[in-house]
Amino acid sequence: MSTRLTTALALAAGLAGGLGSRFIAPPTAHAQAQQQPTREIRAQSVVLVDASNEVIGKFTSETQQRFMTLPNGQTVRIPGISRILLRDATGREIWSAGGSGIRPATER
């Protein structure tokens, strides 16, 4: 065979192989589809632990309950003010946000 014929057959075989792999072969498989990031996480509290899985703190929320006694002797609950708390492992308040800002003497 001549060099020109060999080159033409090589190009034709390459083109046929490329087209065959594109249109005849099954599509490639992907490991996983992309997931959308979570927009919101809901929890009543988040417990913080160290490397040895010991509790070192807890994020939580608290609503201060208030009651009022009416002149007729009936007690009525007044909607409280919510706040966010960070407590240490013993339950002592380390940090808070929101609320009235006035804490009872038992929590100081």
VOLUMRO-863866 format. One line per field, with one value per atom (N, C-alpha, C, O, CB): residue in three letters; atom name; x, y, z. Coordinates in pm, whole numbers. Atoms other than C-alpha are relative to their C-alpha. Glycine has a CB too. Example, Ala and Ser with C-alpha at 12.3 -4.5 7.8 and 13.67 -1.06 7.14 Angstrom:
<rs>
r: [ala/ala/ala/ala/ala/ser/ser/ser/ser/ser]
a: [N/CA/C/O/CB/N/CA/C/O/CB]
X: [89/1230/90/194/-99/-82/1367/-77/-26/41]
Y: [-119/-450/120/118/3/-119/-106/109/220/46]
Z: [0/780/0/66/125/-6/714/73/90/-142]
</rs>
This chain:
<rs>
r: [met/met/met/met/met/ser/ser/ser/ser/ser/thr/thr/thr/thr/thr/arg/arg/arg/arg/arg/leu/leu/leu/leu/leu/thr/thr/thr/thr/thr/thr/thr/thr/thr/thr/ala/ala/ala/ala/ala/leu/leu/leu/leu/leu/ala/ala/ala/ala/ala/leu/leu/leu/leu/leu/ala/ala/ala/ala/ala/ala/ala/ala/ala/ala/gly/gly/gly/gly/gly/leu/leu/leu/leu/leu/ala/ala/ala/ala/ala/gly/gly/gly/gly/gly/gly/gly/gly/gly/gly/leu/leu/leu/leu/leu/gly/gly/gly/gly/gly/ser/ser/ser/ser/ser/arg/arg/arg/arg/arg/phe/phe/phe/phe/phe/ile/ile/ile/ile/ile/ala/ala/ala/ala/ala/pro/pro/pro/pro/pro/pro/pro/pro/pro/pro/thr/thr/thr/thr/thr/ala/ala/ala/ala/ala/his/his/his/his/his/ala/ala/ala/ala/ala/gln/gln/gln/gln/gln/ala/ala/ala/ala/ala/gln/gln/gln/gln/gln/gln/gln/gln/gln/gln/gln/gln/gln/gln/gln/pro/pro/pro/pro/pro/thr/thr/thr/thr/thr/arg/arg/arg/arg/arg/glu/glu/glu/glu/glu/ile/ile/ile/ile/ile/arg/arg/arg/arg/arg/ala/ala/ala/ala/ala/gln/gln/gln/gln/gln/ser/ser/ser/ser/ser/val/val/val/val/val/val/val/val/val/val/leu/leu/leu/leu/leu/val/val/val/val/val/asp/asp/asp/asp/asp/ala/ala/ala/ala/ala/ser/ser/ser/ser/ser/asn/asn/asn/asn/asn/glu/glu/glu/glu/glu/val/val/val/val/val/ile/ile/ile/ile/ile/gly/gly/gly/gly/gly/lys/lys/lys/lys/lys/phe/phe/phe/phe/phe/thr/thr/thr/thr/thr/ser/ser/ser/ser/ser/glu/glu/glu/glu/glu/thr/thr/thr/thr/thr/gln/gln/gln/gln/gln/gln/gln/gln/gln/gln/arg/arg/arg/arg/arg/phe/phe/phe/phe/phe/met/met/met/met/met/thr/thr/thr/thr/thr/leu/leu/leu/leu/leu/pro/pro/pro/pro/pro/asn/asn/asn/asn/asn/gly/gly/gly/gly/gly/gln/gln/gln/gln/gln/thr/thr/thr/thr/thr/val/val/val/val/val/arg/arg/arg/arg/arg/ile/ile/ile/ile/ile/pro/pro/pro/pro/pro/gly/gly/gly/gly/gly/ile/ile/ile/ile/ile/ser/ser/ser/ser/ser/arg/arg/arg/arg/arg/ile/ile/ile/ile/ile/leu/leu/leu/leu/leu/leu/leu/leu/leu/leu/arg/arg/arg/arg/arg/asp/asp/asp/asp/asp/ala/ala/ala/ala/ala/thr/thr/thr/thr/thr/gly/gly/gly/gly/gly/arg/arg/arg/arg/arg/glu/glu/glu/glu/glu/ile/ile/ile/ile/ile/trp/trp/trp/trp/trp/ser/ser/ser/ser/ser/ala/ala/ala/ala/ala/gly/gly/gly/gly/gly/gly/gly/gly/gly/gly/ser/ser/ser/ser/ser/gly/gly/gly/gly/gly/ile/ile/ile/ile/ile/arg/arg/arg/arg/arg/pro/pro/pro/pro/pro/ala/ala/ala/ala/ala/thr/thr/thr/thr/thr/glu/glu/glu/glu/glu/arg/arg/arg/arg/arg]
a: [N/CA/C/O/CB/N/CA/C/O/CB/N/CA/C/O/CB/N/CA/C/O/CB/N/CA/C/O/CB/N/CA/C/O/CB/N/CA/C/O/CB/N/CA/C/O/CB/N/CA/C/O/CB/N/CA/C/O/CB/N/CA/C/O/CB/N/CA/C/O/CB/N/CA/C/O/CB/N/CA/C/O/CB/N/CA/C/O/CB/N/CA/C/O/CB/N/CA/C/O/CB/N/CA/C/O/CB/N/CA/C/O/CB/N/CA/C/O/CB/N/CA/C/O/CB/N/CA/C/O/CB/N/CA/C/O/CB/N/CA/C/O/CB/N/CA/C/O/CB/N/CA/C/O/CB/N/CA/C/O/CB/N/CA/C/O/CB/N/CA/C/O/CB/N/CA/C/O/CB/N/CA/C/O/CB/N/CA/C/O/CB/N/CA/C/O/CB/N/CA/C/O/CB/N/CA/C/O/CB/N/CA/C/O/CB/N/CA/C/O/CB/N/CA/C/O/CB/N/CA/C/O/CB/N/CA/C/O/CB/N/CA/C/O/CB/N/CA/C/O/CB/N/CA/C/O/CB/N/CA/C/O/CB/N/CA/C/O/CB/N/CA/C/O/CB/N/CA/C/O/CB/N/CA/C/O/CB/N/CA/C/O/CB/N/CA/C/O/CB/N/CA/C/O/CB/N/CA/C/O/CB/N/CA/C/O/CB/N/CA/C/O/CB/N/CA/C/O/CB/N/CA/C/O/CB/N/CA/C/O/CB/N/CA/C/O/CB/N/CA/C/O/CB/N/CA/C/O/CB/N/CA/C/O/CB/N/CA/C/O/CB/N/CA/C/O/CB/N/CA/C/O/CB/N/CA/C/O/CB/N/CA/C/O/CB/N/CA/C/O/CB/N/CA/C/O/CB/N/CA/C/O/CB/N/CA/C/O/CB/N/CA/C/O/CB/N/CA/C/O/CB/N/CA/C/O/CB/N/CA/C/O/CB/N/CA/C/O/CB/N/CA/C/O/CB/N/CA/C/O/CB/N/CA/C/O/CB/N/CA/C/O/CB/N/CA/C/O/CB/N/CA/C/O/CB/N/CA/C/O/CB/N/CA/C/O/CB/N/CA/C/O/CB/N/CA/C/O/CB/N/CA/C/O/CB/N/CA/C/O/CB/N/CA/C/O/CB/N/CA/C/O/CB/N/CA/C/O/CB/N/CA/C/O/CB/N/CA/C/O/CB/N/CA/C/O/CB/N/CA/C/O/CB/N/CA/C/O/CB/N/CA/C/O/CB/N/CA/C/O/CB/N/CA/C/O/CB/N/CA/C/O/CB/N/CA/C/O/CB/N/CA/C/O/CB/N/CA/C/O/CB/N/CA/C/O/CB/N/CA/C/O/CB/N/CA/C/O/CB/N/CA/C/O/CB/N/CA/C/O/CB/N/CA/C/O/CB]
X: [84/0/88/200/-95/-76/109/-16/-107/-45/3/173/-125/-182/123/121/-118/-123/-209/-19/113/-363/1/-104/2/-12/-233/-41/-111/144/34/-266/-150/-211/78/144/-619/-79/-177/-40/69/-727/15/-80/54/-22/-575/-89/-148/149/86/-762/-147/-223/21/138/-1088/-32/-141/-25/21/-1048/-8/-90/113/5/-979/-131/-189/116/127/-1283/-116/-206/-21/106/-1504/0/-106/16/-10/-1377/-49/-116/143/46/-1437/-151/-215/65/145/-1789/-70/-175/-41/59/-1859/0/-97/76/-4/-1748/-93/-138/144/87/-1958/-147/-226/29/141/-2285/-46/-164/-29/40/-2285/22/-62/75/-35/-2117/-94/-143/147/87/-2324/64/186/-31/-56/-2287/84/65/-114/-87/-2027/-79/-177/119/66/-2130/71/194/0/-55/-2082/-20/-116/-66/7/-2020/-126/-198/124/116/-2290/-49/28/32/54/-2520/27/31/-153/-23/-2453/-124/-235/40/113/-2672/-2/103/8/14/-2807/38/8/-146/-34/-2670/-126/-228/93/112/-2898/-22/72/24/30/-3073/-27/-6/-119/42/-3187/20/-10/-146/-13/-3105/-82/-68/151/85/-3359/37/47/-150/-29/-3273/-40/-37/151/34/-3386/126/126/-94/-128/-3025/112/89/2/-120/-2672/100/137/58/-95/-2433/141/165/-32/-138/-2063/85/80/54/-85/-1813/145/171/-47/-142/-1431/42/-43/87/-51/-1207/-29/-40/150/29/-1277/-149/-188/74/145/-1656/-59/-168/-42/51/-1695/-75/-29/117/80/-1964/73/113/-141/-63/-1809/-94/-65/124/95/-2110/-126/-134/62/128/-2463/-64/-84/-94/78/-2636/-146/-185/39/142/-3005/-76/-16/-29/81/-3292/-88/-116/-86/80/-3503/-101/-69/90/104/-3829/-27/-60/-129/24/-3865/-151/-220/67/142/-4207/-35/34/-40/46/-4394/-148/-225/25/139/-4720/-49/29/-16/59/-4956/-129/-209/-27/122/-5225/-99/-69/32/105/-5546/-69/-58/-102/68/-5753/-100/-128/-72/95/-6002/71/4/-92/-75/-5721/44/116/-80/-37/-5680/142/179/-102/-137/-5322/1/-53/98/-6/-5251/146/229/-74/-137/-4937/15/-68/33/-31/-4785/105/201/53/-100/-4597/139/159/-35/-134/-4229/88/50/64/-101/-3922/102/155/68/-95/-3697/142/162/-37/-140/-3318/81/35/52/-91/-3027/107/158/65/-95/-2792/113/94/-72/-111/-2452/32/68/126/-28/-2405/121/146/-124/-114/-2092/-47/-167/105/35/-2078/-78/-153/125/71/-2210/-137/-212/83/129/-2510/3/-101/-100/-14/-2375/-3/60/130/12/-2463/131/186/-115/-124/-2157/-31/32/90/32/-2318/-148/-206/86/139/-2666/-24/48/-96/40/-2832/-151/-219/56/143/-3178/-53/25/-69/60/-3420/0/27/74/11/-3461/135/149/-93/-131/-3095/12/123/28/-4/-3189/-15/-118/-115/4/-3106/-32/6/134/24/-3231/131/228/-95/-121/-2976/44/162/-23/-36/-2984/83/147/-125/-75/-2824/131/202/-84/-123/-2535/120/231/-10]
Y: [-118/0/123/124/0/-123/349/76/46/88/-80/599/83/101/90/-81/816/-83/-37/64/86/528/-41/-45/-123/38/418/116/95/-45/-118/772/27/60/123/-23/809/-104/-69/-3/104/474/23/-1/-140/-27/568/115/106/33/-111/901/-42/-2/116/48/731/-91/-82/-75/89/465/81/50/-105/-86/734/76/88/97/-71/933/-93/-57/66/98/622/-42/-56/-123/38/522/112/85/-37/-113/871/16/39/126/-10/886/-117/-99/5/117/533/14/-23/-125/-14/613/110/107/29/-110/928/-36/-4/123/23/802/-144/-165/36/139/422/-52/-125/-87/51/354/60/171/33/-54/395/122/137/-109/-119/720/-38/-145/96/27/741/9/83/98/0/675/100/112/-142/-94/939/-57/-130/141/57/859/45/-38/39/-52/1086/125/196/30/-126/1362/108/79/-13/-111/1702/24/27/128/-28/1771/149/213/-84/-140/2111/15/-73/51/-20/2255/19/68/122/-14/2248/147/218/-79/-141/2581/31/145/41/-27/2540/-124/-235/45/108/2329/41/152/-27/-28/2308/-94/-215/-13/79/2193/80/203/-40/-69/2272/33/129/-85/-31/2259/-65/-159/-49/55/2192/-26/67/97/37/2005/3/-58/-141/-10/2088/-98/-100/147/99/1809/19/75/-143/-8/1790/-128/-209/23/114/1531/-133/-235/15/125/1272/-19/-100/-1/10/1316/42/-2/-141/-55/1497/129/210/26/-121/1767/120/118/-14/-122/2113/120/223/31/-111/2331/-39/-145/121/26/2355/132/221/-80/-113/2613/-37/-147/37/27/2636/132/239/-83/-120/2881/-18/-130/27/3/2970/113/224/13/-102/3156/26/-65/-43/-36/3343/6/88/136/6/3257/106/120/-141/-102/3537/-23/-58/145/18/3517/126/197/-124/-116/3786/-45/-119/116/33/3754/114/229/-27/-100/3936/30/-48/-50/-36/4115/-106/-115/130/103/3826/-127/-225/-34/114/3585/-97/-193/-73/89/3420/32/149/14/-18/3367/-17/-113/-103/0/3446/-2/70/124/4/3356/109/122/-140/-107/3649/-56/-118/131/51/3561/52/172/40/-35/3555/48/46/-116/-47/3692/-112/-163/133/108/3434/55/171/-73/-37/3441/-124/-237/64/108/3230/-11/90/26/22/3072/-93/-182/-58/94/2908/-38/47/60/48/2694/-92/-159/-74/90/2509/-139/-164/53/140/2138/-14/-110/-85/9/2208/67/59/63/-66/2405/148/214/-67/-141/2747/84/48/26/-87/3027/72/137/102/-68/3155/126/230/-94/-110/3381/-7/-115/-4/-3/3494/121/221/1/-111/3716/7/-95/-17/-18/3862/-1/3/-107/1/3855/138/237/-97/-129/4129/52/172/-11/-43/4139/-2/10/138/6/4114/-147/-209/88/140/3772/-9/78/-70/19/3639/-23/-71/-117/15/3633/-146/-172/55/142/3251/-43/-149/-85/37/3248/77/58/25/-78/3487/-75/-23/126]
Z: [0/0/0/50/121/5/-63/132/210/-119/-123/216/7/115/9/1/108/37/113/-137/-30/123/147/211/-90/-141/463/90/189/32/-79/600/-7/94/-49/16/460/77/143/-148/-76/609/151/226/-39/-142/948/46/154/26/-35/950/0/88/-97/8/844/120/177/-133/-114/1115/130/217/10/-119/1377/9/117/0/4/1270/32/108/-137/-25/1269/147/208/-92/-141/1614/92/192/35/-80/1754/-5/98/-47/12/1617/69/131/-147/-65/1739/152/218/-41/-147/2092/48/163/46/-41/2096/-11/78/-83/27/1950/26/54/-140/-14/1982/141/194/-100/-133/2318/106/88/35/-106/2640/68/66/105/-66/2832/123/181/43/-114/3104/130/139/3/-131/3464/91/89/63/-97/3733/139/162/-14/-134/4097/74/128/80/-70/4243/-70/-135/148/49/4139/104/224/-31/-92/4292/83/30/-77/-88/4594/32/41/129/-38/4682/147/228/-26/-141/5007/85/37/16/-91/5308/30/64/131/-22/5346/146/190/-83/-136/5704/86/43/4/-97/6007/121/172/39/-116/6290/113/95/-37/-120/6640/122/120/6/-123/6991/79/158/85/-64/7115/-80/-156/146/63/6991/111/183/-110/-104/7221/-60/-164/61/46/7180/80/203/14/-66/7257/-44/-150/-32/35/7262/-72/-108/127/76/7093/69/1/-21/-72/7366/25/109/133/-6/7325/135/172/-31/-126/7658/-31/-112/101/22/7669/58/174/63/-49/7694/-2/59/-82/3/7620/-74/-137/-65/65/7491/-41/43/95/50/7270/11/-30/-147/-13/7348/4/9/126/-15/7366/123/166/-128/-122/7665/-7/-49/126/-9/7709/147/222/-74/-139/8034/23/-37/36/-30/8174/104/205/50/-95/8349/27/-63/-55/-40/8540/70/133/91/-65/8662/68/11/-103/-74/8926/-15/17/149/20/8843/134/228/-104/-125/9110/48/167/-17/-41/9107/49/82/-116/-49/9210/-108/-78/100/111/8869/-46/-59/-118/49/8750/-151/-205/68/146/8384/-42/14/-60/53/8189/-105/-195/-61/97/7999/-96/-52/72/94/7677/37/56/-145/-44/7766/-114/-231/67/96/7594/-18/81/49/27/7426/-9/-45/-129/13/7437/-35/-17/130/38/7314/108/156/-141/-109/7570/-42/-125/120/7/7577/144/225/-74/-136/7887/-4/-104/60/-8/8002/40/50/100/-29/8094/130/146/7/-128/8445/-6/92/110/15/8314/33/27/87/-33/8414/-128/-228/78/118/8170/-24/65/18/39/7984/-79/-59/-83/90/7724/-33/-39/-129/44/7625/-88/-80/122/87/7367/0/-3/-145/-2/7372/142/237/-82/-133/7661/61/-7/91/-68/7918/46/71/119/-46/8023/151/204/-50/-147/8392/38/9/66/-41/8536/148/225/-31/-142/8866/75/16/22/-80/9148/8/32/141/-6/9143/-120/-115/8/121/8794/-12/-111/-123/13/8863/44/39/78]
</rs>
